[in-house]
Amino acid sequence: MKFFIVAPPIRAEIVNADEWQDAARSIGLKSGQTEHGLVARFPTGGGIGLFCYEYALRIAPDKQRYFSIGRMLIGGAAVLYQFDAMGETVDFTETPPPVLFYTDAHQVEESIRVGAINRPMVAINNQILWKWPERTVDDSIISRMREHGTL
């Protein structure tokens, strides 16, 4: 199956792998430590999704590499996959979305300031609980990051 992988600072390519987990391992992602995001939805009902490290944006900015797709900032590496109208993973046949790599967190902050990308945040009922690049204070997240060796 074809997947699109992105691994900063410069790698972005279509790869063949049996499952997304195999593609993920090739760029250092570990099963059970990922989160899912939606990159694009097609008029046909299918779309493009991604998997990346679940706490990638909470790693200290001086220890992380970043890239963006559209207005979405992503920390670390990611596997993008294509799915059909039924939600089944299919070969990545679309033209991959443009990827912009950042040299450092200052360049990311400048892109946010000029409105090129959105500031990542977590909010519930319009109450902001966290926003990039704030350090995490949630004990359960800190504990899991320590388990994963990313804190």
Summary of the structure (lengths in Angstrom):
residues: 151
radius of gyration: 15.5
end to end distance: 33.5
largest distance: 42.0
contacts: 410
relative contact order: 0.18
helix: 21%
strand: 37%
